[in-house]
């Protein structure tokens, strides 16, 4: 297809090819008188147009005086097509339905097409919704990155198959019926997708609250308690601090003062009075107690890669429960910075800021995929102590309980939700014994493997739905979707009538223009005689 023109397949009997500009007016003025400034008119923002030809959501009501300037005017029965990327590629094209008042205004990013008598607006909309036409429009886009638009010239040059008027109606009715059945199937798939999301959340909730492994606990009553585990972790934590301090004293050639161990800062402990009771063998702990929390490095001009540059992770690399490492940036580091921030397998990476409350605190586990990798300051690293399995913490943070705790402490500034190292350290997490953590991880993986299998099957079905939708649209322009009637007026006669009507309107407009000029001509002649 070139410029939206159909391929060179034979046309059905009675059909014709026509330039789109000859069967529809492109970005025309309103055909009706202007309303008064106080009159209500329909307003259609881009968000009101559903993708893939899904139709028009309920428009807003505004006064004519508010929208008469700076917006695109159209009326009921017009076809509106998004011209800006990515809305055009997403199929934001619709026939404007019958609305009170008929007059509409909307985004300046719409092209408006008003079909001539005998050309069905749905016929034109279905033509524009074909992927082949959209790809041709995309190739003709002009403008800068993120602001690419389809020029009106693409529509003017496009060629559309035209069927007899009666056949257009039969075909568009058949398309509507088929797409309605398809939409019903999509609605059912969406319901299943939501059910899977709820099931996944329920599994994670049960995992970190203890109900998922209740039977396991009854069979393993002699397992070391989480309180004993936490006591051992706190001893290890203090020992590490003391070893680190002694190394610092040795490096400076100083002897430790007599009271140096008193400077140890005890980790923040959770206030259990404000937390729900846990199952037998479990206990509450803070992130500060169970691991080392570390912020990242801020990107700056001085870190431009020159000599000692290393890969680092950004927010774009950290998704919920997985990492996307296809695109890594690099910046300059000193050896000391690399040593302090180098990521090790088992490190948890938590997103520190996001514009969406549901995405704040999303996390994933670093598995050592790349050597000598660090993280930017918009990511917080948690390195758990032995006995607390990173995967269990990951399950907690991505569970409804963990997300609720994250969202509770996330602060919002100008629409951006943020966390901090201190806030993460103070977060409370329910800790089961190490053996039960392993059992929880295994049980969750068993349950979620079923969810992932069903979700993958759903995605396949959704892609099949898109393919079917496009197949129906393509097939509708072959003449085989609805029966042909030899008694239908052929498209050639329809196109001739449209051409004649246009010529008559053009002649009427020219005569009207001439009439409006005649009084001034007579006045000039009278003045010349004087």
C-alpha positions in Angstrom: 0.0 0.0 0.0 1.3 3.5 -0.9 -0.2 6.6 0.7 -3.0 4.5 2.1 -3.9 3.0 -1.3 -5.2 -0.5 -1.5 -3.1 -3.3 -3.1 -3.6 -4.1 -6.7 -6.1 -6.9 -6.2 -9.1 -7.0 -8.6 -12.1 -5.0 -7.3 -15.5 -6.6 -6.9 -18.1 -5.9 -9.5 -19.6 -2.5 -9.2 -16.7 -1.1 -7.1 -14.4 1.7 -7.9 -11.2 3.2 -6.6 -11.4 6.9 -5.7 -9.1 9.5 -4.2 -10.2 10.0 -0.6 -10.4 13.7 -1.0 -13.1 13.2 -3.7 -15.4 11.3 -1.5 -14.9 13.2 1.8 -14.0 16.7 2.8 -10.8 16.9 4.8 -10.8 19.3 7.8 -13.9 21.2 6.6 -15.7 24.1 8.5 -19.0 23.4 10.2 -22.0 23.1 7.9 -24.3 24.6 10.5 -24.6 28.2 12.0 -22.3 29.0 14.9 -24.0 28.7 18.3 -24.0 31.6 20.8 -21.1 32.0 23.2 -23.3 30.8 26.1 -24.6 27.7 24.3 -23.4 24.3 25.3 -21.4 22.3 22.8 -19.8 18.8 23.0 -16.1 18.7 23.7 -14.0 15.6 22.8 -10.5 15.4 24.3 -8.1 12.8 22.8 -8.6 10.6 25.9 -12.3 10.2 25.0 -11.5 8.3 21.8 -10.9 4.6 22.5 -8.1 2.9 20.7 -8.6 0.4 17.9 -11.8 2.0 16.8 -13.4 1.3 20.2 -15.7 4.4 19.8 -16.2 7.6 21.6 -16.6 7.9 25.3 -19.1 10.4 26.7 -17.9 13.8 25.7 -17.6 16.8 28.1 -20.0 19.8 27.9 -18.5 23.2 27.5 -19.7 26.6 26.4 -19.1 27.6 22.8 -17.4 30.8 23.8 -14.8 28.7 25.8 -13.9 26.4 22.8 -14.6 28.3 19.6 -10.9 29.3 19.3 -7.9 27.0 19.6 -9.8 23.7 19.1 -10.9 21.5 16.2 -14.6 21.9 15.1 -16.6 18.9 13.8 -20.1 17.6 13.9 -22.1 14.4 14.3 -21.5 11.9 11.5 -17.9 13.2 10.9 -15.0 10.8 11.2 -12.2 12.0 13.5 -8.7 10.5 13.3 -5.8 11.2 15.6 -2.9 12.6 13.7 -0.2 12.6 16.4 2.0 9.8 17.5 1.3 7.4 19.2 -2.5 8.0 19.2 -2.7 7.5 15.4 -0.8 4.2 15.5 -3.1 3.1 18.4 -6.1 3.5 16.2 -7.8 6.5 17.8 -10.3 6.9 14.9 -14.0 7.1 15.4 -17.3 8.1 13.8 -18.8 10.9 15.9 -22.2 9.6 17.1 -25.5 11.5 17.3 -25.1 14.0 20.2 -27.3 16.7 21.6 -26.7 19.9 19.7 -24.7 18.1 16.9 -21.8 20.7 17.2 -18.5 19.4 18.6 -15.1 20.7 19.4 -12.0 18.7 20.4 -8.3 18.3 20.4 -6.3 20.1 17.7 -4.6 16.7 17.1 -7.6 15.4 15.2 -8.1 15.3 11.4 -11.7 15.6 10.5 -13.3 13.9 7.5 -16.9 14.6 6.4 -18.1 12.0 3.9 -20.2 13.0 0.9 -23.7 11.6 0.5 -23.6 8.0 -0.4 -20.3 7.3 1.4 -20.8 5.7 4.8 -18.7 7.3 7.6 -18.2 3.8 9.0 -16.9 2.6 5.7 -14.3 5.4 5.8 -13.4 4.8 9.5 -12.9 1.1 8.9 -10.6 1.9 6.0 -8.5 4.2 8.1 -8.3 1.6 11.0 -6.6 -1.0 8.9 -3.0 -1.5 10.0 -1.8 -1.2 6.4 -3.3 2.3 6.2 -1.9 3.3 9.6 1.6 2.1 8.6 1.4 4.1 5.4 0.3 7.1 7.5 3.2 6.6 9.9 5.7 6.6 7.0 4.4 10.1 6.0 4.5 11.6 9.4 6.4 14.9 9.8 7.7 16.8 12.9 10.1 16.2 15.8 10.6 13.2 18.1 7.4 12.6 20.2 5.5 15.2 18.1 5.3 13.4 14.8 2.0 14.1 12.9 0.2 12.8 9.9 -0.1 15.7 7.4 -3.4 16.4 5.7 -1.7 15.7 2.4 -1.6 12.0 3.3 -5.4 11.9 3.4 -5.6 14.0 0.2 -3.4 11.5 -1.7 -5.0 8.3 -0.2 -7.0 6.1 -2.5 -10.0 4.2 -1.0 -12.1 1.3 -2.5 -15.7 2.5 -2.9 -18.6 0.0 -2.9 -22.1 0.8 -3.9 -23.9 2.7 -1.1 -26.3 -0.2 -0.3 -23.4 -2.7 -0.2 -21.4 -0.4 2.1 -24.3 -0.5 4.6 -24.5 -4.3 4.4 -20.7 -4.7 4.9 -20.4 -2.3 7.7 -23.4 -3.9 9.5 -21.6 -7.3 9.1 -18.4 -5.8 10.4 -20.2 -4.3 13.4 -21.7 -7.7 14.3 -18.4 -9.6 14.0 -16.5 -7.0 16.0 -19.2 -7.0 18.6 -18.8 -10.7 19.1 -15.0 -10.2 19.2 -15.4 -7.4 21.8 -17.5 -9.8 24.0 -14.6 -12.3 23.9 -12.1 -9.6 24.8 -14.3 -8.5 27.7 -14.3 -12.1 28.9 -10.5 -12.3 28.6 -10.2 -9.0 30.5 -12.3 -10.5 33.3 -10.0 -13.5 33.4 -6.9 -11.3 33.4 -8.3 -9.3 36.4 -9.1 -12.6 38.2 -5.5 -13.8 37.7 -4.2 -10.5 39.1 -6.4 -10.9 42.2 -5.3 -14.5 42.6 -1.7 -13.5 42.3 -2.2 -10.8 45.0 -4.0 -13.3 47.2 -1.2 -15.8 46.9 1.4 -13.2 47.9 -0.7 -11.9 50.8 -1.2 -15.5 52.1 2.5 -16.1 51.7 3.7 -13.2 53.9 1.0 -13.5 56.4 1.7 -17.2 57.1 -1.6 -18.8 56.0 0.0 -20.3 52.8 2.4 -22.5 54.9 0.1 -23.2 57.9 0.1 -26.9 57.2 3.9 -26.8 56.8 4.3 -25.4 60.3 2.3 -28.2 61.8 4.6 -30.7 60.2 7.8 -28.9 61.3 7.3 -27.9 64.9 10.9 -28.2 65.9 12.1 -25.5 63.4 14.2 -22.7 64.9 12.0 -19.7 65.6 12.4 -16.4 63.7 13.1 -14.6 67.0 16.2 -16.8 67.5 17.1 -16.1 63.9 16.8 -12.4 64.4 18.9 -12.5 67.6 21.7 -14.2 65.6 21.4 -11.6 62.9 21.7 -8.8 65.3 24.8 -10.4 66.8 26.3 -10.7 63.3 25.4 -7.1 62.5 27.2 -5.8 65.5 30.2 -8.0 64.9 30.5 -6.7 61.3 30.4 -3.1 62.6 33.1 -3.8 65.1 35.3 -5.5 62.5 34.8 -2.5 60.2 35.7 0.0 62.9 38.9 -2.0 63.9 40.0 -1.9 60.2 39.5 1.8 60.1 41.6 2.3 63.3 44.3 0.0 61.8 44.3 1.9 58.5 45.0 5.2 60.4 47.5 3.7 62.8 45.4 4.6 65.8 44.5 2.4 68.8 40.8 2.1 69.5 39.7 4.2 72.5 38.4 2.4 75.6 34.7 3.3 74.9 34.7 2.8 71.1 32.1 0.0 71.2 29.6 2.3 72.8 29.3 4.3 69.6 27.5 1.3 67.9 24.1 2.4 66.7 21.4 -0.1 67.4 19.1 -0.7 64.5 15.6 0.7 64.5 13.2 -1.9 65.9 9.5 -2.1 64.9 6.8 -1.0 67.2 4.9 -4.4 67.5 2.0 -2.8 69.4 0.9 -1.2 66.1 1.3 -4.4 64.1 -0.9 -7.5 63.7 0.0 -10.7 65.5 1.9 -13.3 63.5 1.8 -17.1 63.4 3.8 -19.3 65.7 7.5 -19.0 65.1 7.3 -15.7 63.2 8.4 -12.3 64.4 8.4 -8.7 63.2 11.7 -7.0 62.2 12.7 -3.8 60.5 14.7 -3.6 57.3 17.4 -1.9 59.4 17.7 -5.1 61.5 17.8 -7.7 58.7 20.1 -6.0 56.2 22.3 -3.2 55.0 20.5 -0.4 53.2 22.4 1.8 50.8 21.6 4.7 48.5 23.1 5.1 45.1 25.2 7.7 43.2 23.8 10.8 41.6 24.4 11.3 37.9 26.4 14.5 37.1 28.5 16.0 34.3 31.6 15.0 36.2 30.6 11.4 35.9 30.7 11.4 32.1 32.4 8.2 31.0 36.1 8.8 30.3 38.5 6.3 31.7 37.1 4.4 34.7 33.5 4.0 33.8 31.2 1.2 34.8 27.5 0.2 34.1 24.8 1.4 36.5 21.2 0.7 37.0 18.4 3.3 36.5 14.8 3.2 37.4 14.0 2.1 33.9 16.0 -1.1 34.5 14.1 -2.1 37.7 10.6 -3.5 37.2 8.4 -5.4 39.6 10.0 -8.7 40.3 12.4 -8.6 37.3 15.1 -6.5 35.7 15.4 -5.2 32.2 19.1 -5.0 31.3 18.8 -4.5 27.6 20.0 -0.8 27.9 22.5 0.1 30.5 24.2 3.5 30.9 27.7 4.0 32.3 29.4 6.7 34.4 32.8 7.4 35.9 33.6 5.9 39.3 36.6 6.0 41.7 37.8 2.6 43.0 36.5 3.5 46.4 33.0 4.2 45.0 33.0 1.0 43.0 34.0 -1.0 46.1 31.3 0.6 48.2 28.5 0.3 45.7 29.3 -2.8 43.6 26.2 -5.0 43.4 26.4 -8.6 44.6 24.0 -11.5 43.9 21.1 -11.4 46.3 21.0 -7.6 46.5 17.4 -6.2 46.4 16.9 -3.1 44.3 14.0 -0.8 45.3 12.7 2.1 43.1 13.0 5.2 45.2 10.7 7.6 43.3 7.8 7.4 40.8 4.9 9.4 39.6 2.5 6.5 40.2 1.7 5.4 43.8 1.2 1.8 42.6 4.8 1.7 41.2 6.7 3.3 44.1 8.9 0.8 45.8 8.7 -1.8 43.1 11.7 -4.1 43.5 13.8 -6.9 41.9 16.7 -9.1 42.8 20.2 -8.6 41.4 21.6 -12.0 40.3 25.0 -10.9 39.3 24.2 -10.7 35.6 27.0 -8.1 35.0 30.3 -7.6 36.6 31.2 -4.4 38.4 27.7 -2.9 38.2 26.4 -0.2 40.6 23.1 1.8 41.0 22.0 5.3 40.6 20.6 7.4 43.5 17.0 6.8 42.5 17.4 3.1 43.5 17.9 1.9 47.0 19.8 -1.3 47.6 19.1 -3.7 50.5 21.6 -6.5 51.2 20.0 -9.0 53.6 22.0 -10.8 56.3 22.3 -14.6 56.2 19.1 -16.3 57.3 16.8 -13.9 55.5 16.3 -15.0 51.9 16.3 -12.2 49.3 13.5 -13.8 47.4 11.3 -13.8 50.5 11.8 -10.0 50.9 11.1 -9.6 47.2 7.8 -11.4 47.7 6.9 -9.2 50.7 7.7 -5.9 48.9 5.6 -7.0 45.9 2.7 -8.3 48.0 -0.3 -6.2 48.9 1.0 -6.0 52.5 4.4 -4.7 51.4 3.0 -2.3 48.8 0.6 -0.9 51.4 3.5 -0.3 53.8 5.6 1.3 51.1 2.7 3.6 50.0 2.1 4.6 53.6 5.5 6.1 54.1 6.0 7.4 50.5 5.9 11.2 50.5 4.5 13.2 47.5 6.0 16.3 46.1 4.6 17.9 43.0 3.0 14.5 42.0 6.2 12.5 42.6 6.2 9.8 45.3 9.5 9.3 47.0 11.2 7.0 49.5 14.5 7.3 51.3 17.1 5.1 52.9 15.8 6.0 56.3 12.2 5.2 55.4 13.2 1.8 54.0 15.2 1.0 57.1 12.1 1.7 59.3 9.8 -0.5 57.3 8.5 -3.5 59.2 8.5 -7.0 57.7 7.1 -10.3 59.0 9.9 -12.8 59.3 9.4 -16.6 59.4 12.1 -19.1 60.1 14.6 -19.6 57.3 13.3 -23.1 56.5 9.7 -21.7 56.3 10.9 -18.9 54.0 12.2 -21.6 51.6 8.8 -23.4 51.9 7.0 -20.2 51.2 9.1 -19.4 48.1 8.5 -22.9 46.7 4.7 -22.7 47.4 4.5 -19.3 45.8 6.4 -20.4 42.7 4.1 -23.4 42.3 1.0 -21.2 42.5 2.3 -18.4 40.3 3.7 -20.8 37.7 0.0 -21.6 36.9 -0.8 -17.9 36.9 2.0 -17.2 34.5 1.0 -20.1 32.2 -2.6 -18.8 32.0 -1.4 -15.2 31.6 0.8 -16.2 28.6 -2.2 -18.0 27.1 -4.3 -14.9 27.6 -1.7 -12.8 25.8 -1.7 -15.2 22.9 -5.5 -15.0 22.7 -5.4 -11.2 22.9 -2.9 -11.1 20.0 -5.2 -13.5 18.1 -8.0 -11.0 18.8 -6.0 -8.2 17.3 -5.2 -10.3 14.2 -8.9 -11.3 13.8 -10.0 -7.7 14.1 -7.6 -6.6 11.3 -8.6 -9.7 9.2 -12.2 -8.6 9.5 -11.4 -5.1 8.4 -9.3 -6.3 5.5 -11.8 -8.8 4.4 -14.6 -6.2 4.4 -12.8 -4.5 1.5 -12.8 -7.7 -0.6 -16.5 -7.7 -1.4 -17.0 -11.1 0.2 -18.1 -10.3 3.7 -21.7 -9.5 2.6 -23.7 -10.6 -0.5 -23.7 -8.4 -3.6 -26.9 -7.2 -5.2 -26.7 -6.7 -9.0 -29.5 -4.1 -8.6 -27.4 -1.8 -6.5 -26.4 1.4 -8.1 -22.7 1.0 -9.1 -20.0 3.0 -7.4 -19.2 4.7 -10.7 -22.6 6.3 -10.8 -22.2 7.3 -7.1 -18.9 8.9 -7.8 -20.3 10.8 -10.8 -23.2 12.1 -8.7 -20.7 13.2 -5.9 -18.6 15.1 -8.5 -21.7 16.8 -10.0 -22.9 17.8 -6.6 -19.5 19.2 -5.7 -19.4 21.2 -8.9 -22.8 22.6 -8.2 -21.8 23.6 -4.7 -18.7 25.2 -6.0 -20.7 27.1 -8.6 -23.2 28.3 -6.0 -20.4 29.5 -3.8 -18.8 31.4 -6.6 -22.1 33.1 -7.5 -22.6 34.0 -3.8 -19.2 35.5 -3.7 -19.8 37.5 -6.8 -23.1 38.7 -5.5 -21.4 39.9 -2.3 -19.0 41.9 -4.4 -21.5 43.6 -6.7 -22.7 46.4 -4.4 -19.1 47.6 -4.0 -18.5 47.4 -7.8 -21.6 49.7 -8.4 -20.4 52.1 -5.7 -17.0 52.3 -7.3 -18.6 53.0 -10.7 -20.8 55.8 -9.3 -17.8 57.4 -7.6 -15.9 57.3 -10.9 -18.7 59.2 -12.7 -18.7 61.9 -10.1 
